[in-house]
Amino acid sequence: MRFFRFLLTRHPLPTAVLVIGLAGFSWFGARFVSELLYFSDPAHQQQSLAPWMSPYYVAKSWDLPREVIIREMQLEPDHKQPTLADVVEHMGITLPELEARIRKAKAALETERWRHHGGREDMSPGLEHGRGEAGAGDHD
């Protein structure tokens, strides 16, 4: 505590900048870790849409880029975070119809990623890294 008091009296501006920087780093670091842990849980991945969700939540849960969510939900690029209840009301569709659009966009994105990363014609996207059928990654 004496050292901090010394720094504060001798170098107030750099100390204040350091404290503010550490506080910001702690805040954003804690938020990052919190979201990482939350969305790493399989129960929160590709979660069925609910009226309380925000487009940001859906993007994180479904691992979709912001641009895809904006396009599929017909949002303005600088939109405020509405709930999905607001989105479906604005679009004039039901929540299951919106979820079908999100599923279709997710499948198209996964197919594009698969093709972009060297997928072959005779391989399905689920089997590209030995996932899917039992023994698919085993080689004799």
MOVEN-V935694 format. One record per backbone hydrogen bond with DSSP energy under -1.0 kcal/mol. CO is the residue of the C=O (numbers start at 1). NH is the residue of the N-H. E is the energy in kcal/mol with one decimal. If there is no record, write none. Layout:
co:nh:e
CO:NH:E
CO:NH:E
//
This chain:
co:nh:e
1:5:-2.3
2:6:-2.5
3:7:-2.7
4:8:-2.7
5:9:-2.3
6:10:-2.6
7:11:-3.1
11:15:-1.9
12:16:-2.4
13:17:-2.5
14:18:-2.3
15:19:-2.6
16:20:-2.6
17:21:-2.6
18:22:-2.6
19:23:-2.3
20:24:-2.5
21:25:-2.6
22:26:-2.5
23:27:-2.5
24:28:-2.7
25:29:-2.4
26:30:-2.5
27:31:-2.1
28:32:-2.3
29:33:-2.5
30:34:-2.4
31:35:-2.5
32:36:-2.6
33:37:-2.6
34:38:-2.4
35:39:-2.8
41:44:-2.3
42:45:-1.1
50:53:-1.6
51:85:-1.7
53:84:-2.1
54:58:-2.1
55:59:-2.5
56:60:-2.2
57:61:-2.9
58:62:-2.7
59:64:-2.3
61:46:-2.8
65:69:-1.7
66:70:-2.7
67:71:-2.3
68:72:-3.0
69:73:-2.3
70:75:-2.2
76:79:-1.9
80:82:-1.5
83:87:-1.9
84:88:-2.8
85:89:-1.6
86:90:-2.4
87:91:-2.5
88:92:-1.7
88:93:-1.6
94:98:-2.0
95:99:-2.6
96:100:-2.0
97:101:-1.8
98:102:-2.3
99:103:-2.8
100:104:-2.3
101:105:-2.4
102:106:-2.6
103:107:-2.5
104:108:-2.3
105:109:-2.4
106:110:-2.5
107:111:-2.3
108:112:-2.3
109:113:-2.7
110:114:-2.4
111:115:-2.5
112:116:-2.6
113:117:-1.7
114:119:-1.8
115:118:-1.2
120:123:-1.2
124:127:-1.6
127:130:-1.7
133:136:-2.0
135:138:-1.3
//
